[in-house]
Amino acid sequence: MAVKFVADRWGRPKDSLVAALYYLELGCTEPAATAAFYGRAMGYGITQQDASWIAEAPGRCLILSRGAPKTLLSAGFAVPDVGEIELLQSRLDAADRPYTRGATYLFQEAITLQDPDGHTFTFGIPAQARAEPIERVPPARLQHVVVASRNPARIVKFFIDVLGFTLSDDVLDDEGGVRTSFLRCSHEHHSFAVFLAPEDRLDHHCYETSDWNAIRDWADHMASEHIRLQWGPGRHGPGNNLFIFVHDPDGNWVEISAELEVVGHDRPVGKWIHEQRTLNSWGQGLLRS
């Protein structure tokens, strides 16, 4: 799938990362059943690759592998050129962090590493685009992923100090402790987020669509497939995006979003109160942190 990057790096500092979420690999109890769900729900074309199922559609890709449910097995971010890989490699060397470099199934050149919770992340240049299935549903591109962690502070520090992400917003409890952090690697409010929880796990991944009318069309599509909305429509505080959520067979939240905030490099870090209104300014907020 094609990824477009803005040539001026969005006017951001030269040492910050420029990347876009490209694929996710999810742990599944029954990968074939989960693949069938994503085919219906998200219009993915499905193929089998060894022991995994590959789900592909314009702007999005999932790898569905047997494993513990609610587990992010790996995530891939596309970068614009080899210079971005060299910059990331120099940051990893300076931080004395282990990594491997080389081609992968989806990237012709890449760096692969692990975060402090053991999640695998790959940053690379996408391989030559394969033929993608014709879009059978409204448009939506894979945009962000969110995890829960028992120690989110060290994840945030790693993503900022080592990988070069930028902090957009924090959600704070009554004592001033950070409950959720939203991080970006482009002009969009966040491509990754992490929140405090009793266990380390995947929480949700999100697809960005075009506008409010597309949110309606996605809701109608889910209804046609007898897939019930679990939350929304609503509007988040951090990011200001419209949203709806469904559940996949492994219990993961799947979000479809529109109107995510576009930010400049000099935007100050936002501070939000940990309350329902922060999660949904229109009504009920499902507090999972």
C-alpha positions as CSV (number, residue, x, y, z in Angstrom):
1,M,0.0,0.0,0.0
2,A,1.2,3.5,-0.8
3,V,2.2,5.9,2.0
4,K,2.5,9.7,1.3
5,F,4.9,11.8,3.3
6,V,5.1,15.6,3.3
7,A,8.4,16.7,1.9
8,D,9.2,19.4,4.5
9,R,8.8,16.9,7.3
10,W,5.9,19.0,8.5
11,G,8.3,21.7,9.6
12,R,9.4,19.6,12.6
13,P,12.8,19.5,14.3
14,K,15.4,17.5,12.3
15,D,16.0,14.9,15.1
16,S,12.3,13.9,15.4
17,L,10.9,10.8,13.8
18,V,8.8,11.0,10.6
19,A,6.8,7.8,10.1
20,A,3.3,6.5,9.5
21,L,1.7,3.3,11.0
22,Y,1.8,0.7,8.2
23,Y,0.8,-2.7,9.6
24,L,0.0,-4.5,12.8
25,E,0.5,-8.2,13.8
26,L,-2.2,-9.3,16.3
27,G,-2.2,-12.4,18.5
28,C,-5.4,-14.4,17.8
29,T,-7.0,-17.5,19.4
30,E,-8.2,-18.6,16.0
31,P,-6.5,-16.6,13.3
32,A,-8.8,-17.9,10.5
33,A,-11.9,-16.8,12.4
34,T,-10.4,-13.4,13.2
35,A,-9.4,-13.0,9.5
36,A,-13.0,-13.8,8.4
37,F,-14.2,-11.1,10.8
38,Y,-11.9,-8.5,9.4
39,G,-12.8,-9.4,5.9
40,R,-16.5,-8.7,6.8
41,A,-16.0,-5.8,9.1
42,M,-13.2,-3.9,7.4
43,G,-13.3,-5.1,3.8
44,Y,-9.9,-6.8,4.0
45,G,-8.8,-9.2,1.3
46,I,-7.4,-12.3,3.1
47,T,-4.6,-14.6,2.1
48,Q,-2.7,-17.2,4.1
49,Q,1.1,-16.9,4.5
50,D,2.6,-19.9,6.3
51,A,0.9,-20.1,9.7
52,S,-0.5,-16.5,9.6
53,W,-3.3,-14.8,7.7
54,I,-2.5,-11.6,5.9
55,A,-5.3,-9.0,5.7
56,E,-4.8,-6.2,3.1
57,A,-6.9,-3.4,1.7
58,P,-6.1,0.1,0.5
59,G,-4.4,2.0,3.3
60,R,-4.3,-0.8,5.8
61,C,-2.7,-4.2,6.6
62,L,-2.9,-6.7,9.4
63,I,-1.0,-9.9,10.1
64,L,-3.1,-12.3,12.1
65,S,-1.1,-15.0,13.9
66,R,-1.9,-17.6,16.5
67,G,-1.1,-16.3,20.0
68,A,-2.5,-14.9,23.2
69,P,-5.5,-12.6,22.5
70,K,-5.2,-8.9,23.1
71,T,-1.5,-9.2,22.2
72,L,0.4,-6.8,19.9
73,L,2.9,-9.2,18.4
74,S,4.5,-6.5,16.2
75,A,3.9,-3.2,14.6
76,G,5.4,-1.7,11.4
77,F,5.8,2.0,10.7
78,A,6.7,3.2,7.2
79,V,9.4,5.9,6.9
80,P,10.0,8.1,3.9
81,D,13.6,7.2,3.0
82,V,16.8,5.5,4.1
83,G,18.0,8.7,5.8
84,E,15.2,8.2,8.4
85,I,16.5,4.7,9.1
86,E,20.0,5.9,9.5
87,L,18.8,8.6,11.9
88,L,16.9,6.0,14.0
89,Q,19.9,3.7,13.9
90,S,22.2,6.5,15.3
91,R,19.7,7.1,18.1
92,L,19.5,3.4,19.0
93,D,23.3,3.2,19.0
94,A,23.6,6.3,21.2
95,A,21.1,4.7,23.6
96,D,22.9,1.4,23.5
97,R,19.6,-0.3,22.5
98,P,19.7,-3.6,20.5
99,Y,18.2,-3.8,17.1
100,T,18.5,-5.7,13.8
101,R,18.6,-4.2,10.3
102,G,17.6,-5.7,7.0
103,A,14.7,-6.5,4.7
104,T,11.5,-8.0,6.1
105,Y,8.3,-9.4,4.6
106,L,6.7,-6.0,4.2
107,F,9.8,-3.7,4.1
108,Q,12.7,-3.6,1.6
109,E,14.9,-2.0,4.2
110,A,14.1,-1.7,7.9
111,I,15.2,-1.6,11.6
112,T,13.5,-3.9,14.1
113,L,13.6,-3.4,17.8
114,Q,11.7,-4.0,21.0
115,D,10.2,-1.5,23.4
116,P,10.6,-1.9,27.2
117,D,7.4,-4.0,27.4
118,G,8.7,-6.4,24.8
119,H,6.6,-5.3,21.8
120,T,8.4,-5.6,18.5
121,F,8.4,-2.5,16.3
122,T,9.8,-2.3,12.8
123,F,10.5,1.0,11.0
124,G,11.2,0.7,7.3
125,I,10.7,1.5,3.6
126,P,7.7,-0.4,2.2
127,A,8.5,-3.1,-0.3
128,Q,7.1,-2.8,-3.8
129,A,3.3,-2.5,-3.5
130,R,1.4,-5.7,-4.2
131,A,-2.0,-5.7,-5.9
132,E,-4.6,-4.7,-3.3
133,P,-8.2,-5.8,-3.4
134,I,-10.8,-3.3,-4.7
135,E,-12.3,-1.3,-1.9
136,R,-15.6,-2.8,-0.9
137,V,-16.3,-0.5,2.1
138,P,-15.9,3.2,2.8
139,P,-12.3,4.5,2.8
140,A,-10.1,4.1,5.9
141,R,-6.4,3.9,6.5
142,L,-4.6,2.3,9.5
143,Q,-3.7,5.3,11.6
144,H,-2.8,4.5,15.3
145,V,-2.4,1.8,17.9
146,V,-2.9,2.0,21.6
147,V,-1.4,-0.3,24.3
148,A,-1.9,-0.7,28.1
149,S,1.2,-0.9,30.3
150,R,2.0,-1.4,34.0
151,N,4.8,1.1,33.5
152,P,3.7,3.6,30.8
153,A,6.3,6.2,31.9
154,R,9.2,4.1,30.6
155,I,7.4,3.4,27.3
156,V,6.8,7.2,26.8
157,K,10.5,7.9,27.6
158,F,11.6,5.3,25.2
159,F,9.4,6.5,22.4
160,I,10.5,10.1,22.9
161,D,14.1,9.9,23.8
162,V,15.1,6.9,21.7
163,L,12.7,6.7,18.8
164,G,12.0,10.4,18.3
165,F,8.3,10.6,18.8
166,T,6.7,13.8,20.1
167,L,4.3,14.1,23.1
168,S,1.0,15.7,22.1
169,D,-1.2,15.3,25.2
170,D,-1.2,13.7,28.7
171,V,-4.3,12.7,30.7
172,L,-3.7,13.3,34.4
173,D,-5.4,11.9,37.6
174,D,-6.4,14.0,40.6
175,E,-2.9,13.7,42.1
176,G,-1.2,14.8,38.8
177,G,-0.1,11.4,37.8
178,V,-0.1,10.5,34.1
179,R,-2.8,8.0,33.1
180,T,-2.5,8.2,29.3
181,S,0.0,9.7,26.9
182,F,-0.6,10.4,23.2
183,L,2.5,10.5,20.9
184,R,3.0,11.5,17.3
185,C,5.4,11.0,14.5
186,S,3.7,13.2,11.9
187,H,1.4,16.1,11.6
188,E,-1.4,14.0,13.1
189,H,-2.2,14.2,16.8
190,H,-1.1,10.7,17.6
191,S,0.1,7.5,16.0
192,F,0.7,5.7,19.3
193,A,-0.7,6.0,22.8
194,V,-0.2,4.2,26.1
195,F,-2.2,4.1,29.3
196,L,-1.7,2.9,32.8
197,A,-3.3,-0.5,33.5
198,P,-2.8,-3.6,35.8
199,E,-1.5,-5.6,32.8
200,D,0.5,-5.1,29.6
201,R,-1.7,-5.7,26.5
202,L,-3.0,-4.4,23.3
203,D,-6.0,-2.1,23.7
204,H,-7.1,-1.0,20.3
205,H,-6.1,0.1,16.8
206,C,-7.7,2.8,14.7
207,Y,-8.6,3.5,11.1
208,E,-8.9,7.1,10.0
209,T,-11.7,7.8,7.5
210,S,-12.6,10.9,5.6
211,D,-15.4,12.7,7.5
212,W,-18.6,12.5,9.5
213,N,-20.6,11.1,6.6
214,A,-18.0,8.3,6.3
215,I,-18.5,7.5,10.0
216,R,-22.2,7.1,9.2
217,D,-21.5,4.9,6.2
218,W,-19.1,2.7,8.4
219,A,-21.9,2.4,11.0
220,D,-24.3,1.4,8.3
221,H,-21.8,-1.1,7.0
222,M,-21.3,-2.7,10.4
223,A,-25.1,-2.9,10.8
224,S,-25.3,-4.7,7.4
225,E,-22.8,-7.3,8.8
226,H,-24.7,-7.6,12.1
227,I,-21.7,-6.2,14.0
228,R,-22.9,-4.1,16.9
229,L,-21.3,-0.8,17.8
230,Q,-19.8,-1.1,21.3
231,W,-19.1,2.6,21.8
232,G,-20.0,5.8,19.9
233,P,-20.6,7.7,17.9
234,G,-18.7,10.3,20.0
235,R,-15.9,12.7,20.1
236,H,-12.6,12.3,22.0
237,G,-11.1,15.2,23.9
238,P,-7.4,14.5,23.1
239,G,-7.2,14.5,19.3
240,N,-10.7,15.9,18.9
241,N,-11.7,13.0,16.6
242,L,-15.1,11.6,15.9
243,F,-15.2,7.8,16.6
244,I,-17.1,4.6,16.7
245,F,-15.8,1.3,18.1
246,V,-16.6,-2.4,17.6
247,H,-15.0,-5.5,19.1
248,D,-13.1,-8.2,17.1
249,P,-13.4,-11.9,18.1
250,D,-10.4,-11.7,20.4
251,G,-11.9,-8.8,22.4
252,N,-9.8,-6.0,20.9
253,W,-11.4,-2.6,20.4
254,V,-11.4,-1.5,16.8
255,E,-11.9,2.2,16.2
256,I,-13.0,4.1,13.1
257,S,-12.2,7.8,13.4
258,A,-12.5,11.0,11.5
259,E,-11.3,14.6,11.9
260,L,-8.2,13.8,14.0
261,E,-6.4,17.0,15.0
262,V,-3.6,18.2,12.8
263,V,-0.8,19.8,14.8
264,G,2.3,21.9,14.2
265,H,5.7,21.0,15.7
266,D,5.5,23.8,18.2
267,R,2.2,22.9,19.6
268,P,2.4,22.8,23.5
269,V,1.7,19.6,25.3
270,G,-2.0,19.4,26.3
271,K,-3.1,18.4,29.8
272,W,-6.5,16.7,30.3
273,I,-8.3,15.6,33.4
274,H,-8.9,11.8,33.8
275,E,-12.7,11.8,33.5
276,Q,-15.5,10.6,31.2
277,R,-15.7,13.9,29.3
278,T,-12.1,13.6,28.3
279,L,-12.8,10.3,26.6
280,N,-16.1,11.4,25.1
281,S,-17.1,15.1,25.1
282,W,-20.6,14.0,23.9
283,G,-21.4,11.6,26.6
284,Q,-20.3,8.4,28.2
285,G,-16.6,7.7,28.4
286,L,-15.4,4.1,28.8
287,L,-12.5,4.5,31.3
288,R,-10.1,1.5,30.8
289,S,-7.1,3.0,32.6
